[in-house]
Amino acid sequence: MIEIDFTWFNQFYGMDPWTVGFIFLFKYYLWIPLLIFILHDVVYPLWMLRIWAKFAKKQRFIYLAIDVPKRNEQSIKGMEQVFVQLLGAHGSINMWEKYVEGVFQLSFSFEIVSIDGYVQFLIRSPHQYRDLVESSIYAQYPDAEITEVEDYTKTVPHTYPNETHEMLGVEYILDNADYYPIRTYPLFEHAFAKTYVDPLAALLEAMSKITKGEQIWIQMIAKPLAPNWADKEGQKFVKNLIGATVEAKKSSIEKVADGVGKWVGNTLEQLLGEGFAPGEEQKTKDLPSRMQFLSPGEKEKVEFVEQKMSKQGYSMKMRLIYVAEKAKFKKTRGLHPIVGALKQFGLNGSNGFKPAMSQTATFSPKYLFVNYRCTYRKNLIMAAYCSRDRDPGMKAWILNVEELASVWHFPSMYVKAPMIKKTEITKAEPPSFLPFEISEEEKGLVEQKAEAVEATSFTPAFDYDNDDFEKRFAKDKEMFEETRQQRAEVLAKVEKEEAEKLKKLKEEEKIANQKIKKTEKVVNNIKSNFKKEVVNRDEPVKPPANLPFVD
């Protein structure tokens, strides 16, 4: 039978609560956990917020509007290399910088904006990384034009409701864990026809359909990550799926306990000899790999995850805002086409984008204080967008450089449409008993007929190389106007060279078609002669009389 002695509490009889609390706090050392709680959960967060704000206040950011020539033919791989080079902004931060100076990793904001139907690509960058951004872009797009502009968000009200404008906004998140990849640009190419569909074509087309007085903003805040970003959850997922051993991460207390245990064991072994020390646990043998027993779907998941983890990455936040004058505000034009265009990045069994409707959408509250909650969300997401703040809203997620390039890149102004003319005959050696044989030149033409691919023809798709945005927001408008003539001359020269190249391609195409027609004529003659020979031959062909004969 268990007995509990409560006589210990008699010493507090008749005391006021403050005295009892004082005794417990100092006599029984309850001040220690209280002090730890105050330092960890009150003082430390307030201190970090203070020094972060102080560091952020010192930073200067710039907005760069980027235009590329109309005849841009650079692939999305070029944009992927741009994002790889921008990872040079990632740096290691020591303890003093982190906890005393408040230094944190700065981010870039990659944005696509449509104002009155004019689409513009922009990068918001820390001022000290301007040379890095410009050199990265010029390396892949030598004819690009980069103009420093003002913040375009200042053209509309930032508080809602107001008398002139209405807005809606939402944050985007991933469908699945961020170690699963989304659909990237290599998967937008038809493997058989070798035709490529630009994933941004539908998005830009939807953004260009809005009218004067409407604006659509898409923001992707990207923080560079260390090369070992995939060493945590992704590696653990793959190892668990294939049956590999996953080493559990030990806490600080467990590490201290292991160290003390090893020290005690070594001491006992030296004093008492072998056999008296605590025995080490026998390591269990690794389980055999389950890779050969995985289903096709599970193998595909492993391939997807490992493919994403093989490239460097960024920590991402993505926001969409549609703002318009009240008379022209139309949700079905400013939201639905954009949501549909972003769905094409979804990959079945892997990952994709989805709007965080219930958590962040400014129009999702339906019950309990609806107006208050909608207004609060509008002002929150507008403030976060305009300040390019990563903290408000949903948790950040990760995209690697290939995924980010698939979502944000300069689309080609010309859609390549290869016209592959398929052969109508089967290549084979002619019968040995034909009365004549095809010459080597004609045989080469037959092979050329089967393998020739006609010259690529170009069709204009979408024009975003316009000056409307720069004329409105350029910081130095006079200099921008002065450089327009020089740029116009350069672009005219480029277009002239491209026109000559296209003319040459058409001439080569014409020559190739003439050769193909000639080859078809030769092949048709061969077929016709072969049929006549077979029909007119009543008996087997006898060998020539002048052949040597041995009895």
Stockholm file with secondary structure:
# STOCKHOLM 1.0

chainA/1-551         MIEIDFTWFNQFYGMDPWTVGFIFLFKYYLWIPLLIFILHDVVYPLWMLRIWAKFAKKQRFIYLAIDVPKRNEQSIKGMEQVFVQLLGAHGSINMWEKYVEGVFQLSFSFEIVSIDGYVQFLIRSPHQYRDLVESSIYAQYPDAEITEVEDYTKTVPHTYPNETHEMLGVEYILDNADYYPIRTYPLFEHAFAKTYVDPLAALLEAMSKITKGEQIWIQMIAKPLAPNWADKEGQKFVKNLIGATVEAKKSSIEKVADGVGKWVGNTLEQLLGEGFAPGEEQKTKDLPSRMQFLSPGEKEKVEFVEQKMSKQGYSMKMRLIYVAEKAKFKKTRGLHPIVGALKQFGLNGSNGFKPAMSQTATFSPKYLFVNYRCTYRKNLIMAAYCSRDRDPGMKAWILNVEELASVWHFPSMYVKAPMIKKTEITKAEPPSFLPFEISEEEKGLVEQKAEAVEATSFTPAFDYDNDDFEKRFAKDKEMFEETRQQRAEVLAKVEKEEAEKLKKLKEEEKIANQKIKKTEKVVNNIKSNFKKEVVNRDEPVKPPANLPFVD
#=GR chainA/1-551 SS CCCCCCGGGGGGTTCCHHHHHHHHHHTSCTHHHHHHHHIIIIIHHHHHHHHHHHHHHHCCEEEEEEECCTTCCCCHHHHHHHHHHHGGGCCCCCHHIIIIICCCCCCEEEEEEEETTEEEEEEEEEGGGHHHHHHHHHHHCTTCEEEEECCGGGGSCSSSSCSSEEEEEEEEEESSCTTSCCCCGGGGBCTTTCCBCCTTHHHHHHHTTCCTTEEEEEEEEEEECCTTTTTTHHHHHHHHHHTCCCCCCCCHHHHHHHHHHHHHHHHHHHHHCTTSSCCCCCCCCCCCCCGGGCCHHHHHHHHHHHHHHTSCEEEEEEEEEEEEETTTCCHHHHTHHHHHHHGGGCCTTSCCEEECHHHHCTTCCCSSSHHHHHHHHHHHHHHHHHHTCSSSSSCCEEEEHHHHHHHSCCCCSEEEECCCCCCSSCCCCCCTTCSSCCCHHHHHHHHHHHHCCCCCEEEECCCCCCSHHHHHHBSSHHHHHHHHHHHHHHHHHHHHHHHHHHHHHHHHHHHHHHHHHHHHHHHHHHHHHHHHHHHHCCSCCCCCTTSCCCC
#=GC SS_cons         CCCCCCGGGGGGTTCCHHHHHHHHHHTSCTHHHHHHHHIIIIIHHHHHHHHHHHHHHHCCEEEEEEECCTTCCCCHHHHHHHHHHHGGGCCCCCHHIIIIICCCCCCEEEEEEEETTEEEEEEEEEGGGHHHHHHHHHHHCTTCEEEEECCGGGGSCSSSSCSSEEEEEEEEEESSCTTSCCCCGGGGBCTTTCCBCCTTHHHHHHHTTCCTTEEEEEEEEEEECCTTTTTTHHHHHHHHHHTCCCCCCCCHHHHHHHHHHHHHHHHHHHHHCTTSSCCCCCCCCCCCCCGGGCCHHHHHHHHHHHHHHTSCEEEEEEEEEEEEETTTCCHHHHTHHHHHHHGGGCCTTSCCEEECHHHHCTTCCCSSSHHHHHHHHHHHHHHHHHHTCSSSSSCCEEEEHHHHHHHSCCCCSEEEECCCCCCSSCCCCCCTTCSSCCCHHHHHHHHHHHHCCCCCEEEECCCCCCSHHHHHHBSSHHHHHHHHHHHHHHHHHHHHHHHHHHHHHHHHHHHHHHHHHHHHHHHHHHHHHHHHHHHHCCSCCCCCTTSCCCC
//
